[in-house]
């Protein structure tokens, strides 16, 4: 009888067929081993699904705004343990399934002491991209510090060695994140391999000596031209940094997409774009020009950014003073950055204000054309604009900001919803088309990802739904973009399919770091074997036309022909042998042939066909052998005649 398989158990169902053909029963250990690939491919962590299954309702819309510690109280470790090893197929299997904490303890337990080394555990998390300073691990780290104090343990909390029960108690509040990490259920499964490429790009680009440091104010002119740093933060909070990532710098024009996002969040798209356009200007970023509607072309050029600051100053909480509005904006920036390091450089602010003739000219020009909202104080508006540009951060802070934009407005390390998805979409659209000064068009063509550069050498790069990246290198090209930053982005899209218009299925020369290492090949085998087991000739034909190797087998050596024969699908068997020319007699791990499967399950028509196909194959092999013998004999005769002809004396004249 054909077996009906649920999707998540597909590989288990396909691989358990040998149990019937040789009469042996598989142990639970083998079942779990078989299902390992199924887990990798089909069982994805879904917190909303688990919450609904166990509590009978969806997570409320306000839940994402709750503090992390409050949200974690909603979770029971038994729920997570169930999902961590969701492979049980019977009551006996479920009894043997272990909780996530127990599995993690046994993974890192020292055999000689029976204790778990916290240092080894944290190092393993770091490889996956989760730092011990991650705010989502705060309860875990606080628990370690408490144990360290109470036991008066020598050394730091990272040197602790815990027994099973203590470890389970400490890790319990953060088991959701940690179990996802060790199951590689983050957006970049092989994060260590991805980081190796980023580090290679760093060292490849570091010798670049092109470009000049901005010199219009002395604070920027003093920047070291050999400074170079890259920081990455994924939407799951995986972090990696290399180079001068702790050196503070002013964010300059990288503040423009952030202030635009705050304006959208508080005023809405209709109000903001009543005052500022959405088109690339095609002109210099600080040119005295407006569009046909007498508006700045977009918020990414100086005129548009000044107008956005006027909207924030005048229309958003108008009762606030300039100092209060600065604190309000700084707080927004900190939320975007997950409360990472963020400061203010007063010296740069004063220098910017003193060297701002062009920006003041833009302000007066827009006031002449009545671009500003009513009651706008131009002097305060300009000061607020310079303050935003003079905020100070480093690569790691800016990478989290970029990751928040990549994550639809939710900060990946605090899980706080800072911006609405619609606001983020508008910000990224304009970063893509207008974010790189007069190089924006070429950058969109070559790199194809949203980015924003600043004259301090910073570049804010957003790969939507994947990660945020910040690069920093002060030397700039003639258009004001970081030379090393541009080279890095080009290397990134040359190696990975991050360009917005890269084909995700057929870009053979590019890597997709979002896929598991063996996911593509595993899915191909699953699809082929499932088609054969279900008798779907149309699907088999599609696989054949796509160039798939129809002799692919699972790790037990079972091919599509084995499954089609076992299920009695004669049409599939005929298609595989006649159209695909697959071998008639492949053996699996247990030495079983497809004809053995057909005999075991009583499919006489398939048995007769395979016997005839094998006979035809034997006849063909004999015929080819005879033809080969005849060709060999003819070749020997010709060689003999040629040899004798060479030995005969030449005639004389």
N, C-alpha and C positions, 0 to 999 in steps of 0.2 A: 504494500500500500504506500502511495506517495506520502511523504511527511510534510506537514505544514510548519513552517519555521517563522518565528517572529524575528524582526530585523536585527535586534540587538543580540540575538542568540544564533545568528546565521552561521558563524564559523563553527560554533559548538555542534550545531545540528549536522553540518556537512562533514565534520571530522569524526563524528561518532559512528558513521556508517560501518567502519571496520569492526565495530563491536558485534554487529549482526553477522558479518561474513565469516568470522573465525570463531565465534561463540564465546569470546572472552569479554569480561566486563571491565570497564575502565575504573580506576580508582578516582576518588575525589581530587587527588593531587593532579592527575592527568587532565581532568575536566577543567580545573582552574588554570592549568598551563595552557590548554587549548583556548580558553576564553581570554587570555591575556591580550591577544591581538584584537579580539572583538571589543574589549574595553578601550583599547587605544583608539580604535576607529569610531566607535558608536556611542560610548557612554561619556557624555560631556556634562560637566558640572553646571547645574542650573539652580541657583539659590531660590528664585521665585517658585520654581516647580516644587522643590522640596518643602518650602514653607507652606504652599497650598495643600500638598498631599498630607502633611502632618498636622496642620492647624485648621484646615477647612476653609481658608479664605486667602485672598491675594494680599500681598504686602500693600499697605495703604500708601496713597500718593505722598503723604508727609513723612513716610518712614525714611526716605533717603536724606531727609534733613536732620534726622536725629543724630546725636553723637554716636560715634562708633561703639563705645562701651555699652550704650543702651540697646543698640541694635543687636549686639552679640548676645545679650541676655535672652533673646527670643529663641536662640538655638540650643538644642539638646545634642550632646555628643553622640547619643545613640542614633540620631538621624544621620549625622555625618558619617558615623561608622558604617551605617547601612549603605550609603552611597559610595564610600571609599572602596568597598570590596563587593560591588553589586554583581556577583556572579553566581549566587546560589540558585539552584534549580530544584531543590527539594528541601524538606524539613531537615534532613540530616546535614545537607550542605549549609543551611542557614545556621544550624547549631555550631558548625565548625568555623563560620565566618567570624573574624576578630574585629574588635573596634580599631578605629584609626590610631588611637594613642598606643595600643599594644603593638600594632604593626610598626609604627615609627620607632618605638623603643627597641624592638628586636632588630631593626635595620641598623641602629647605631650603638647597640650594646657592646661593651667590651667583654669578650668571652672569658677572659681570665678573672674578672671581678664581678661580672653580672651587673655592672653599673653603666649608665649612659654618660658619655663625655659631652658636655655642653659645647665645648670648643669645637669638637668634630661636627656636632649638629649645626651650629651656627655657620661653620665653614661650608657645609653642604647647601645651606640656604643661600649663602652668598654666591655660590656658583650658579644657582638658579636665578639670581638677580635680586634677592631680597636682603636688604641690609638690616643689621641689628638695631639701627636707628630708625627704622621704618615706624611711623606712628601706629600702624596697624598691629605691631608687635608690642605695643607699650605694656599691656597687661602681662605678657609673657616675661618681658625684661624686668618689670617691677617685681614679679614673683621671684625671679632669680636673685634680685638684689635683697629682697626680704629674707630669703633662705641664707644668703651669704652673711647678712647681719646677724641673724638669729643663731647660726651655727658657728660664728666667728671663724669662718673658713679662711685659710691663708690664700693670698693671691686675689685675683679679680673674680667677679661672678662668672666670667667666661671659662674659668678653670674648674668650675664645679663638676662633680660626678654624682649623678642622682640615681636613686633606685626607681623601680617601676612606678610605684604609687605616687611618689613625690613628683616625678616627671609628668604623669597623667594629670595631676592636680594643677601643675603650673601651666601646662600647654593647653588645657581645656578651653580657656576663653578665646584662644586664637586658632583653634583647630581647623576652622573653615579655610582660612588663608593658607596655613601650613600644609594641609592635606592637598589642596589644589596645587601648591607649589611642587610637592614631591610626585604628584601624578602628571606633571608637565601639562597642566591644563591652562597655561597662560598663553597669551597671543604669540609669543616667540617660544616654542617648546625647547628648542636647542639653543638656549640663550648664550651658553659658553661658546659655542661655535660661531654664533653671530658676532659676539664681542671680539673674537679673534680677527674677523674681517675688519671691524671698526678700527682696531688697533693697527692692523696692517695699513689701512688708509691713512691713519695718523702719521706713521713713520714715513710713508711714501710721500706725503705732502709737506712734511716739516721742513725739508731743505729749500722749499720755494722762497725766493728772495724778491719776487715781484711786488709792486705796489709801494705806496708811500703812506706814512701815518698822517692822519688829519692834523692840521696845524693852525686852524683858525682860532683856537683858544689854547693857552699854554698847558692846561691840564691834559688835553688829548695829545699834544705834541710830545709830552714827556713819556708816553707809553712806549714800552720796549717792543721793537719790531719783531723780535724772535718769539714773543709770547704766542702760544698756540694750545688750545684746549678744546676737547669735545666731550659733551655729556649727553647721555641717552636716558630717557625714561619712557617705558611703555605704558599702555593704558591699564596694565595690571600692576604697575608700580615696580617693574623690574628696572634696576638702575645699573649704569656702567659709566665710568668717566676715565679719561686719560688725558694727561698733559696738565696745563695750567688752569685747572677747573675751579680752584679756590681763590683765585685772584679777583678782587672786586673791580667792576667797571660800570660806568653809567650806561643805562639802556638806550638812551637817545631815541632814535626813531622806532626802535622795537616797542616803545610804549604806545605807538599809534593804534595798532590793532586792539590793544588792551583797553584804551580809553574809548575807542569806538564800540567795543563789546559792552562796556559799562553803560554807555549811552543807549544802546539798543535794549539792554536789559531793563533800564529804568524808564525809558521814554517810548520804546517801541519803534518798529521799522518805519511806520508812516510818518511819525514826527521827525525822526532823524533825517530821513531822506526828503523831507520838505525843505531842508536847508543845505544839504550836501548831496552831490551826485554819486553815481556808481560806475562811471566810465574811466578807462585809462586816458590820461591827458594827452599823451604823445608829445609832451613838452618837458622842459626841465622841472625838477621837483619843487623848486622855489621860484618859479617864473610868475610874473604878474599877469595872470590870465585866468578867466572864468569860462564856464561853458555857455552854451546858447541860452540857458535859463538864468544866467547871472548867478551861478553857484560854483563853488569849488568842484572840480571834477570828481574827486573821491577822497575818502578820509585818510589815505596813505601818503598824500603829499602834504607839504607844510600848510598850505592854505586850508585844506580840508581838516587837518588835525587841529589847527587853531580854532576853526569853527566848531568842531566837536567839543573842544575844551570850553568854548563859550556856552554850548548847550548844557554841559555838565555844571558849569558854574551858575548859569542863570535859571535853568528850568528844573534841574534835579535838586530837590531840597533847597529852594532859593533862600530860605531863612538862615542857612549856614554862612558863617564868615569864611574868608579865604583860608584861614588856618584850619577850620573845621572841615572844609571841602578837601583840603590836602590830606587830612587824616582819614576822611571817608574813602578817598581814592587809594591811599596807601593800604588801607585795610582790605579793599577789594583785591589789590595786587597780591597781598599776602595770602588771601584765601585761594587765589589762583595758583600760588606757589606752594600750597600745602604748609604754610607757616615756616617756610625755609628762610634763609638769610636774605634780608632785604633792608636797604638803608637809603640814606640821602646824602649827596655830596654837595655841600653848600658852596664850596669853591667853584665847582663847575656851574652851579646855578647862577652865581654872580657873574662869572665870565660869559656865560650864554647871554645874560641880560645886557651886558655891556657891548657884545658883538652882534646885536640883533637888529641891525638897521634894515636888512632885507625882510625879516619877519615882521617888524613894525610896519614896513611899507605894505606888506601883504594885508596886515590888519586894517590899516587906513584905507587901502584900496577896496577891501570888502565892505568897510563901513560906508564908504562913498556909494557903493551899489546896494546898500541896505540888505546885506546878506545876514547880519546878526539878528537874533531875536531882540525884542524890545527890552529896554533897561539893562543892556549889556554894558558893563564897565570894561572898556578895552584894556586899560592898564592891568587890572586884576586878571583879566582873561589871559593876557600875554604872560604874566607872572606864573599863572597856574600851568600854562603850557610848558614854560621853562622848568618848572618844578617836576612835572611828569617826566621830562627828558633827563632830568638830573637824578632820578632815583637810581640807586646803586645795587647791583646784584652780581652773581657769578654764574658760571656755566650751569652748575647743578640746579640752582634756583630757576633759571630760565628754562631749563629742560622740563621741569615739572610744570611750568606755565604752558609750555607747548603741548605737553601731554594732556593737560586739562582741556585744551582746545581739541586735541585729537580724540578725546574721550567724550565729546559732546557736552562739555561744560562741567563734568564731574571730576573733581580732583582725584587722581588715582591713588594717592597715598593717604588722604583723609576721608575719601569717599563722600565728600560734601558736594552737593549740587550747587555750583556757584553761578552758572549761566544756563539759560534755556537753550535747547538744541537749535532752535530757529536762529537765535542770535549768533551762535557759533557757526552755523552754516553760512550766514551772511559775511561774517568776518573772514572765514577761510576762502570764500569766493573772491573777495577783494584782495586778499593776500596773494592768491593765485594769479590774478590779472594785473595787480598794481603794486606788489610788495617790494620789488627790487629796483626802485627808481626807474631810470630810462632803460634798464636791462630787463625789465619785467617780461616783455614779449619773448625775447630769446630764452630767458630762464624757463618760462612756461613751456616753450617748445623743446628745449634740451632736457630739462629736469622734470617738469610736470608735476610739482608738488607745491603746496602753499608755503610761502616763506616771507620773512621781513628782515631787512638788514638795517644796520645803524652805523653812523660814522665812528663809533667807538670800536668797530671791528666785530660786533656781535651779529649773529644770524639766528633768527628764530625759525626753525623748520618744523612743519607739522605734516605727519603722514596720517591722514584721517583713519580712525578706527584701529590704528597700530601703535604709534609712538610719537613722542615729541623729541626733538634734538636741538641742542644749542651748540654752536661753534663760536669761538672767539679768537680772532687774530687781528691786531690793529692795522697792518698794511692794507690799503684800499686801492682798488683800480680807479681809473679816471671817472667812473660813474658813481663812486662812493660805496661800492660793495667790497667785502673782505675777499681778497684774492684766494687765500687758503680755504675759506668757507665755500666759495664757488667750486673750487677743485674737488672738495670733499663731496659736495652734492652730486657732481657729475660722476665721481667714482661710485657713489652709493647706488645711483640708478643704473649704472653700467653693470653692476654685479647683481642687484636685486630688482624684482619687478615692482618697484614702488612708483614708477611713473603712472599718472592717473589714467593713461590710455594704453598701458602695457596689457597684452593679452595674458590672463592668468592661467589659461589652459595650455597654450601652445608656444609660450616663450621658452624654447628649449635651451637657449644660451644664458638664461637668467635664473637665479635661485629665488624661491619663495620661502622666506624664513618662517612664515606662518604655518607651514605644513610640518607634520611630524616627519621624521627622517624616512620612514618606510611607508608613509601613508599612501602615496600615489600607487606604488607597486601593490601594496596590500589591497587597496580598493579595486584595482584591476582584477586581481585573482578572485576576490570575493564576487564581483559582478559576473565574471566568467563562470565560476563554479555554481553560482546560484541559478544562472540561466540554464545550465546543463541539468541541474537537479530538478528544476521546475518544467523542463521540456519546452522552453521558449526558443523556438528555432529562429524567429524574427530577431530576437536579441543576439543570438549566436551569429546570425548573418551580419548584424551591425558591428559586433566585435571583430569579425573577420575583415570587413571592409575598412575598419579603422586601423588596420595593420597590426592588430594584437597577435601575439604568439599563442596559438590555440593549444599548444602543448604545455602551457604553464601549469604548475602543480602547487599544492600547499606543501607545508614542511613535512608532511607524511608521504609525499610523493603521489598523492591522489589527483588525477587529472580530470578534466571535464568528461572524458570518455568513461572513466570509472563511474562517475555519478550518473551520467545518462544511462549507462547499462544497468546500474543498480536500481534505478527508478523505472526501467522498462520503456524509456522514451526512444523508440526505434527511429523516428524521424531525426532526432538529434544525433544518434549514433551514425546514421547514414550520412548526415551532413558533415560530421567531423571526419569520417573516413574518406568519403568520396570527394567532397569539396575542399576540405582543409588538409587532406593527405596526412593526418596524424598517424603515428604508429598504432598498429592494431593491438600490440601486446606490451604496453608499458607496465612495469611492476611498481607497486607501492611499497611502503616500508615493510609490510608483512609478507611481501612476495605475491600478493594477489593481482591477478589480471582482470581486465574489464569483463571477460567472459566468465570468470569465476563469480563476479558480483551478479551477473545475469542469472547464472545457474542457482546461486544461493536464494535469490528472491523469486525464482520460478518464472522468469521471463523467456519463454521458449523461442519466441520470434526473434528476440535480440540474440539469443544463443545461436540460432541457425544462421543469422546474418553474419555474426562475428566468425563463425566457423568457415562460412563460404569466403568471407573476406580474407581470412588467414590462409585458406587454400589458394586463393588467387594470388596472394602475396608470395606464397611458397613457389607457385608455378612461375610467377614473374621473376623471382630470384634465380630459379633454375634456368629459365630462358636467358636471363642476363648473363648467368655464369657460362652457359654454352656459347653464347655470342662472344663472350670475352675470350673463351678458349679458342674459338675459330679465328678471332682477330689476332690472338697471340700466335697461332700456327701460321697464319698468312704472313704475319710480320717476320717470323723466323725463316720461312721459305724465301721471302723477298731478300732478307739479309744474306742468306746463303748464296742465292743467285748473284747478288751484287758482289759478294766476296770473291766468288769464282771468276767473275768477269774481270775483277781487278787483278787477279793472279795470272790470267792468260796473257801471252806475249803479244805486243803490238805488231801489226803487219808492217813489213818494210816496203818502201817504194822501189 
